Amino acid sequence: MSFLFDKRAKKIAKVVWSVVAIVVIVGMVIFFAPGLVNVLA
């Protein structure tokens, strides 16, 4: 469990969480507002 306290591992975890959050947000926008995507495309 020592990898949780490693500086580099913490940075990687933060990047992974950011990517997951962005994917979820984009997915929700596409799912709930398909008309919006058609306007932008």
Beta strands, then each sheet from edge to edge (+ up, - down):
end
